[in-house]
Amino acid sequence: MFCEQCEQTASGQGCHQWGACGKSPEVNALQDLLIHCLRGLSQVALKARELGQNTHEVDVFTCEALFATMTNVNFSTKCFTEYIRHAIALRESLKAQLQPIEWSDLANFTPDFDDDLVQQGKDIEYEFISKSASNVDIFSLKLTVTYGIKGLASYAFHAQELGQEDDRLYTFCHAALAAINRQDLSLDDWVNLALKVGEMNLRAMELLDAGNTGTYGHPTPTVVPLNAKKGKAILVSGHDLKQLGELLKQTENTGILVYTHGELLPAHGYPKLKQKYPHLYGHYGTAWQNQTKEFAKFPGPILITTNCLMPPHESYINKLYSVGPVGWPGVTHLPSPNLVPDYSPIIQKALEMPGFVEDGELRQVTTGFARNAVLSVAGEVIEAVKRGDIRHFFLVGGCDGAKPDRNYYTEFVEKVPKDCVVLTLACGKFRFFDKELGDIGGIPRLMDVGQCNDAYSAIQIALALANAFNVGVNQLPLSMILSWYEQKAVAILLTLLHLGIQNIRLGPTLPAFISPNVFKLLSQKYNLKSIATPDEDLAACLG
């Protein structure tokens, strides 16, 4: 196998024997085969769109299938075999609706389902690398586009769940996938396509933001208990507000308390979730990489709604449930007809399990500082900056991971001067989310903006402050210190570069798929740089 799409890839270069995430070589090969089939499907979908055919089923499927190939989402060979079959069936169905056309080899490719699909996937991977790797920098950008599209597709998938779609996103995903096999594009063409991924990802995050806020209201600062409460319990992990909302609806009046985990902490800030469902009680645990010890101790069933699934331990696999594109062999998967699963199996499991037998010691954090909440006090923030009470803003966030050098982000926040404000988002915040940093004239020094997709909120905050001060975003007293792990972070970084954001510090290591020349190009144009030490970076940011 060969996989280098996440930050924790082996030796910082690529996984060859087994995925650092727990992905087997067999799953990796089937993912490569699925991506190859999606490229051919996209070629047909683009032609069908051109001829006025409805491709909506193909559009949504493509986003879900791409989502399933992301790091820590789906580890099931059975699932990927079904995705591959469905991709081919959709492609042939579309073809049948069109006049006879001379299709490319890619659009005609059909795996031999009577033969070894894993070996076919390995052969496809080898052929792709052999054709593309002669130009290391173009190959690097092809991978960047591929991984960025996966992140974009995941946000488009979530937005579609909440009724928010933009046909341009689907068209672009198909066009980008169809372009990956091209050999006639220049380095500049690939750079521009990567930045286009960033532009379209901004639109995807905007749609998801509209879906979340339109359905559940704009987040407000909300105190969230971190301690257990006596009673039956269900834990929900991942990112999917839609599925959390459906579970809350189905657990009303059951006496079961629902806890969030990981990136679902910000769900407590949405009034039509927290206020409508009082049994959405608190938050349990920290970031995804701590699942093994945290899930084992949770005295109820656990629902995984999106990526960030760790290979489950036998001590708790029988109380684990998945939904949507998530899968692991042996984990109960709940089908989602019309996007509404029947959660009765997990409810019954919760009633059978002991739950928490006593209340825990009171601990709490505050979430819900999305753009409306922050901008509602923008006047106070601006005056505090003008008075010199607030010297600088730091956006410290992104994906968390298990590497020890991620302690950099904890140390960085601990060393931020008391006249500076820290905005944070995504699971990277769990390195410091419970720190007591105090406030500046009533303005909290640590504000949780939300999930990784709430980078959209952070961008809107920055743009609003820039307008208020009549300067460009790069002239604001604002520094971005980002951590990355998987493909949504790739899409967000491309969005920031598309917007022309300068001086981003990225860590804990640079992506293995970014070649030295491509990184040099980005450094020269955007002053993108890797993190150093907290002291060095703070000194540089504060001048």
GIGIMO-V639082 format. One record per helix or strand of 2 or more residues. SS is the DSSP state (a for helix, b for strand). FROM is the first residue (numbers start at 0). LEN is the number of residues. If there is no record, write none. Layout:
ss = <SS;SS>
from = <FROM;FROM>
len = <LEN;LEN>
This chain:
ss = <a;a;a;a;a;a;a;a;a;b;b;a;b;a;a;b;a;b;a;b;b;a;a;b;a;a;b;a;b;a;b;b;b;a;a;b;a;b;a;b;a>
from = <9;24;55;76;104;116;135;166;186;221;232;240;256;261;270;279;287;300;316;319;331;336;343;363;370;377;391;403;419;426;438;442;445;451;472;477;486;504;515;528;533>
len = <3;26;13;20;4;16;26;13;30;4;5;10;4;8;4;4;10;4;3;4;3;3;9;4;5;10;7;12;6;5;2;2;5;18;3;6;12;3;11;2;9>
